[in-house]
Amino acid sequence: MTVRRLSTLLLPLLLVVSVSSHGQAGDEAGASGGLSLEAQGSQSVLAVGRRQTAWVRVGLQPVSSQRMSRRALVNLAIVFDRSGSMQGQKLQYARDAAIGALNLLASDDIVSVIAYDSDVNVLVPATKMTERDKIVDAIRGIEAGGNTALFAGLSKAAAEIRKFQDPRRVNRIIVLSDGLANIGPTSPSELGSLATSLKKENISVSTLGLGLGYHEDLMLELASRSGGNHHFIEQEQNLRTIFLREFQDLLSVVAQDIEVQVRLPKTLRPLRVLGNSAEISDQSAHSTISQVYGSQTRSILLEVDVPAEFTQTPVDPASGGTTLAAIEVTYRNMQTGAREQRTGEVLIRFSDDATELQNSVNSGVMADIVAMIGSEQSKLATQLLDQGDVDGCRAMLDQNRKFLAWYAEELQCEKLEESAKMNGRQLEALNGVQSNDAPAAVLSRKVMRAYQFSSDQQQPVSGRQ
């Protein structure tokens, strides 16, 4: 793999340029769990004497040797859509799935149950799982009714969470809906603003969208802006699997309330962050992550503008490199309850040797960059579909499939290979489709949006369930 070959595909997309930086430094968490920090770039050597873009990856993952002696307790609100469209098997499967997942909880976990249609009812105020029979009876008694007051349902759920809010607990709202919010605030931006405020309170929202009638953009805004998960469930028979998966994530949180600060030398300029929302100012970038699960690695990618004069910086003989970025991460360890800190830096060197530049490429970091680009290209395909340009959507999906497949082979990356296959499947699904309101187009859009969310959150690539 060469820098030139990498640039050939990446430059036309106007998202990255040829040479980036690579270095590695970080602190390991102790035996009591927590996170390890790995700071890297896509290359360890920068070209001398020219302006270039560098990419820095901040990777966070549970300590590999971690064996949690006890998990964090949860404070959970389950919110059921009981509008008229949920009647019949949909609601029956939803009730059974939630009741089955409750078996994973312990007596000290806290649960509340909220149901909404035109009205909102708190069926079970926040209570410990010692009252399991009461909780189960309330869920079994939910019946379908009128319209969809989603905003009010979430607000009631948040109020129940706040009763026992504790930074040492995992505070989560799980909301299930099969339709469109049509009472109260209903737009993605309004619901997204609510999600942003909940994230500041350390409350995340996971959304379960059932069938083809729900508003995926709204549900994705809730999940992404609060730090929760999103699941697209095409068939109600799969609700049990999704509820169990969501509860397993909930019970495996190893760190939450995570703050990431990246600081650059004065002559460098942060351009943008991929992988999470971030605030950029002067020579720093700040990002917050709600939580990291036990089997998850979360990465933030920072694009940095490197002027030519920086490449003349003398290399520190002690470290053998020059600091490109200094990273500080603080978080709450959910096993000990304590706030902890990890620090690291990215070191780089400079050279005018083309072979040295080429050999310094870090394929793992490059794969993450490519995955994020693939997600952005998929979003462009979705936009074309929304505009009624089905042919343009297909062309973008085909371009993205080829792009991801090339890098999957070049970098020997299974994740990129699966993403390429996902784009290929959506391309096939749109064959013969003439309009964006055709059932196949509606289904394809939901699958694409779920894929984009999974990629952005560095979760396994998912689609229909």
BELDA-V870648 format. One line per field, one symbol per residue. ss: DSSP state (2 for helix, 1 for strand, 0 for the rest). phi: phi as a letter, one per 20 degrees, with the letter a starting at -180 (. if undefined). burial: + if it has 24 or more other ideal C-beta (glycine too) atoms within 12 Angstrom, else -. A space follows every 10 residues. Layout:
# BELDA-V870648
ss=???
phi=???
burial=???
This chain:
# BELDA-V870648
ss=0022222222 2000000000 0000100000 0000111111 1010111000 0111111111 1100000000 0001111111 1002220022 2222222222 2200000001 1111110001 1111111122 2222222222 0000000002 2222222222 2220000001 1111111000 0000000222 2222222222 0011111111 0000022222 2222220001 1110022222 2222222222 0011111111 1111000011 1111000011 1001111111 1110001111 1111110222 2200010000 1111111111 1110000011 1111111111 1002222220 1022222222 2222222222 2222220002 2222222222 2222222222 2002222222 2222222220 0000000022 2222222222 2222220000 00000
phi=.cfffffgef ffeldbdfdc dbbbardefe fenndddcdb cebecdffnb fbdddddddc bfgfefcffb effdcddddd fdfgfefnfg ffffffffff fgfeedfefd cccccccfdc cefcfgbfff egffffffff efcfcdecef gfffffffff gffcfbfede ecddddbdbe fccmgcegff ffffffffgf emddcddded meeeefffff fgfffdnedc cedfdffeff ffgffffffg edfdbbledd cdddggeecf dacdoafbdd bldbcccdcf acefddddcc ddecedfgff feffefffem bdfebddccc aeffeeneec cccabddccc bdeffffffe feffffffff fffgffffff ffffffenef ffffffffff gfgffffgff eldfffffff fffffffffe fnfdcfdfgf ffffffffff fffgffeldg fcbfc
burial=+-+--++-++ --+-++++++ ++++++--+- -+++++++++ ++++++++-- -+++++++++ +++--+-+-- ++++++++++ +++-++---+ +++++++++- ++-++---++ +++++++--+ +++++++++- ----++-++- -+-++-++++ ++++++++++ ++-+++++++ ++++++++++ ++--++-+-- ++-+++-++- ++++++++++ ++++++++++ ++++++++++ ++++-+-+++ -+++++++++ ++++++++++ +++++--+++ ++++++++-+ --++++++++ ++++-+++++ ++++++---+ +-+------- ++++++++++ +++++----+ ++++++++++ +-----+--+ ++++++++++ ++++++++++ ++-+++---+ --++-+++++ +-++++++-+ +-+-++++++ +++++++-++ --+--+---+ ++++++++++ ++++++++++ +++++
